Structures are given as C-alpha cells and as structure tokens.
Amino acid sequence: MVSHSFSLQCDLNHITEGTKCHICRGLGFGEAGSLDARTTHQCKILCTVNLNYRKPMECLSANKLPTGDQWTYEIKLDGFRVEAVRTESRVILYSRQGKLLTSQFMQVALELEKLPRDTVMDGELVALDEDGVPRFNLLQNYRTGSAHLMYFAFDILLLKGRDVTKLPLSDRRDLLRSVVKRGKHIDLAEWSDKLEALERFAREHRLEGIVAKRANSHYEEGKRTGSWVKLRFNYR
C-alpha cells in the first residue's frame, strides 16, 4: 500500500461540510474528485493525504561516458524530473524536490491513471516544439495548450505495492514496459547499447545529452553512486 500517510490542516473561515480546500486543489483534486473532508468546530477542514514521494536516484556528471557490456544508454531529455505516484484513487506528480505538480500538468496525471494502483514511476516531463524536440523554455513558461507535453517514463520503484528497487535495471525496464500505456502525453524512454549511434543522433538533433546506466544496477533512492552517469552537450 502507499505509505507516508499524514494530516494537513488548513485554516479557512466559514467552510461547509464537503468543501474542497486549497490543499486538495493544489494536489489536483479540484474538479476531478475530492478527498474526504469534514469541518471541525473551529471551521477547519482536515485533509488526510496518502503520499509516497521517494527521493530520485541521481546521475554522476562526467566528461566521457563509460563503456562495456553492462552499460546501456538513454537520451537525456531537457525537462523536469517527475515522479508519478498512482495511489488507490488518483495520480500525484512530484518534482525532483518533492514539490506537487499535479494541478499544473493535470492532462499527464489523468492519462497516468491507467497505471496499476500503488505504483511509483520515475521519468522526465518535457514540452515539445513544432519539430517534436524537447525545449526547456517551453516547459518553464508552460500554460495549458501552449506546447505539447510528454512524460517519458524510464524507471519503476513500486509496482502494485511491491518494492522493485532491488531488482536489476534490466528487469525493472521489463516491468515498466508491461504497465505503461503509451498515449498522447505518455511514452517510454528508449534505451540502447549502441553508444556511438545514440550520441550521434542526440548531437544531430541538439538534444541535451546522454545518460549511461548499468543494466544490473539497483534503484538507490537519493544517491549518486556512479551506476548512472550523464554527459551533457550544453545546447540549452
């Protein structure tokens, strides 16, 4: 089950039973649904929110990427690192620092509701230009409809309540492919064991860089161990 349950209490005057507070709306529950809420004698709403934010694994920066049989490679996309948490009732999106992003990118959250319950994914949220290339400035200045959003999932931490971080990356990728439904705003991050070809493609399309990952690596939350290594091309 999704963990880290705690209570948030907001002081609002003249609230009636069942009204959604600003915390609920901030979590993206404005019109799509509501949490159970009740008014206290002090005219407060008590919202109990089940959260499962987990610190993302970090990449080690390098001037040259490692090579060898155990290394695989992904395009480094120019966007926001986003963790997607599928709870019993909805999807919550978190930034790298744990900031709530659900209401800002609701179309992505709604499409991710196809995930199994009690599932946590790691990925990158990008805004695509007219040529389908991620542009960070479009994401920074995003307003609904101003650019096409895509969430590229590249790892999975929890699947149907089961912690899978100790599985090798190759197995986690298989699990990810089995549960992610590609859609208008959702896709899988592709990977390759051909570094030269991928780097050539990334440079030709002026993409941000390449990430190298050990195929047998575990997902180590909040750590920068060297199992993931990034090379940036500095096109931003």
C-alpha positions in Angstrom: 0.0 0.0 0.0 1.0 3.6 -0.5 2.8 4.8 2.7 3.8 8.0 4.5 0.2 9.0 5.5 -0.1 12.3 7.4 -2.6 15.0 8.0 -2.7 18.5 6.6 -4.8 21.1 8.2 -5.7 24.5 6.6 -7.4 27.4 8.4 -10.3 28.6 6.4 -13.2 30.6 7.6 -16.9 29.7 7.0 -16.2 26.3 5.4 -19.1 23.9 5.0 -19.1 20.2 5.1 -17.6 18.6 1.9 -16.0 21.8 0.5 -12.6 21.2 -1.1 -9.7 23.1 0.5 -6.9 24.8 -1.4 -4.6 21.8 -0.5 -6.9 19.5 -2.3 -7.0 21.7 -5.3 -3.2 22.0 -5.2 -3.0 18.2 -5.3 -5.1 18.3 -8.5 -8.4 17.3 -6.9 -10.4 20.4 -7.8 -12.9 19.2 -10.3 -11.6 15.7 -11.0 -12.5 14.4 -7.5 -12.3 15.2 -3.8 -10.8 13.9 -0.7 -13.0 13.1 2.3 -13.3 16.3 4.2 -15.1 17.3 7.3 -15.4 20.6 9.1 -14.2 20.9 12.7 -15.7 23.1 15.4 -13.0 25.7 14.6 -14.2 25.9 10.9 -11.2 23.9 9.6 -11.0 21.2 7.1 -8.8 18.2 7.9 -7.5 16.5 4.8 -5.7 13.2 5.1 -3.4 12.7 2.2 -1.5 9.4 1.4 1.8 10.3 -0.1 4.7 8.2 -1.3 7.3 10.6 -2.6 10.7 9.0 -2.8 13.9 10.8 -3.5 15.0 10.1 -7.1 18.3 8.4 -7.9 20.9 10.9 -9.1 23.4 10.8 -12.0 27.1 11.4 -11.7 28.3 14.0 -14.2 31.2 13.1 -16.5 33.1 14.4 -19.5 33.2 10.9 -21.0 30.7 8.1 -20.7 31.7 4.6 -19.5 31.6 1.7 -22.0 31.3 -2.1 -21.6 28.9 -4.9 -21.7 27.0 -3.9 -18.6 26.3 -0.3 -19.8 23.2 0.9 -21.6 22.3 4.4 -22.8 19.4 6.7 -22.9 18.8 10.2 -24.3 19.0 12.8 -21.6 15.8 14.9 -22.1 15.6 18.6 -21.4 12.7 18.9 -19.0 11.5 18.3 -15.4 12.4 15.2 -13.4 8.9 14.0 -12.3 7.9 11.1 -10.1 4.4 9.7 -10.7 2.6 8.1 -7.8 -0.5 6.1 -8.6 -2.5 5.8 -5.3 -5.7 3.9 -4.7 -7.8 6.7 -6.3 -5.6 9.0 -8.4 -2.2 10.0 -9.6 0.1 12.6 -7.9 3.0 14.2 -9.6 6.1 15.3 -7.7 9.1 17.3 -8.8 12.7 16.2 -8.0 12.5 18.1 -4.7 9.0 16.7 -3.8 7.0 19.7 -4.9 3.5 18.9 -6.1 3.0 19.3 -9.8 -0.3 17.5 -10.3 -2.6 20.5 -10.9 -0.1 22.2 -13.2 0.2 19.1 -15.5 -3.3 17.6 -15.0 -3.5 16.1 -18.5 -0.4 14.0 -17.8 -1.7 12.9 -14.4 -5.1 11.9 -15.8 -3.5 9.8 -18.6 -1.3 8.0 -16.0 -4.4 6.8 -14.1 -4.2 3.7 -16.3 -1.3 2.5 -14.2 -2.0 -0.2 -11.6 -2.8 1.1 -8.1 0.1 1.5 -5.6 2.7 2.1 -8.4 5.5 4.6 -8.5 7.4 5.6 -11.6 10.4 7.9 -12.3 10.6 9.9 -15.6 11.1 13.1 -17.4 8.4 15.6 -18.3 9.1 17.7 -21.4 7.5 20.2 -23.7 7.9 19.6 -27.4 8.3 22.2 -30.1 6.8 22.1 -33.5 9.5 19.6 -34.6 8.9 17.3 -31.7 12.1 18.4 -29.9 12.1 19.0 -26.1 12.6 22.7 -25.3 13.2 23.6 -21.7 12.0 27.2 -22.1 8.6 26.0 -23.4 8.2 23.9 -20.2 9.3 26.7 -17.9 6.7 29.0 -19.5 4.1 26.4 -20.0 0.4 27.4 -20.0 -2.3 24.9 -20.9 -2.2 24.3 -24.6 1.0 26.4 -25.2 3.1 23.3 -26.1 2.7 19.6 -26.3 3.6 17.8 -23.0 5.1 14.4 -22.9 6.1 12.3 -19.9 8.8 9.7 -20.7 8.9 7.0 -18.0 12.3 5.5 -17.5 12.1 3.6 -14.2 9.7 2.0 -11.8 10.1 1.9 -8.0 6.9 0.3 -6.8 4.5 -2.0 -8.7 1.1 -2.9 -7.2 2.6 -2.2 -3.7 5.7 -4.3 -4.3 9.1 -2.5 -3.9 11.1 -3.4 -7.0 14.1 -1.1 -6.4 16.4 -4.0 -5.6 15.7 -5.7 -9.0 18.3 -5.0 -11.7 17.5 -2.2 -14.1 17.0 -4.6 -17.0 14.2 -6.3 -15.0 12.7 -3.0 -14.0 12.6 -1.9 -17.6 10.6 -5.1 -18.5 8.1 -4.3 -15.7 7.8 -0.7 -16.9 7.0 -1.9 -20.5 4.3 -4.2 -19.1 2.4 -1.5 -17.3 2.9 1.8 -19.2 0.2 2.5 -21.8 1.6 4.9 -24.5 -0.7 7.7 -25.2 -1.0 11.4 -26.2 1.1 12.5 -23.3 2.8 9.3 -22.1 5.7 7.3 -23.6 8.6 5.1 -22.5 12.2 6.4 -22.6 14.0 4.2 -25.1 17.5 2.8 -24.4 20.3 1.3 -26.5 23.6 -0.5 -26.0 25.0 1.4 -29.1 26.6 4.5 -27.6 28.1 5.9 -30.8 24.9 5.8 -32.8 22.8 7.2 -29.9 25.3 10.0 -29.3 25.4 10.9 -33.0 21.6 11.0 -33.1 21.5 13.2 -29.9 24.1 15.7 -31.3 22.4 15.9 -34.7 19.1 16.8 -33.1 20.7 19.1 -30.5 19.3 17.1 -27.6 20.6 17.7 -24.1 22.9 14.7 -23.7 23.2 11.0 -22.9 22.8 9.0 -19.7 24.7 5.8 -19.2 23.2 3.2 -16.8 24.4 -0.1 -15.6 21.9 -2.8 -16.7 22.4 -4.6 -13.4 22.1 -1.5 -11.2 19.6 -1.2 -8.3 17.5 1.9 -7.9 19.2 3.7 -5.0 16.9 6.5 -3.8 18.5 9.9 -3.3 22.0 8.6 -4.1 24.6 9.4 -6.7 26.6 6.1 -6.8 28.1 6.2 -10.3 25.8 3.4 -11.6 24.1 6.3 -13.6 26.4 8.7 -15.4 25.4 11.7 -17.5 27.1 13.6 -20.3 25.6 17.0 -21.2 26.1 18.7 -24.6 25.2 22.2 -23.3 22.8 23.1 -26.1 20.3 24.9 -23.8 
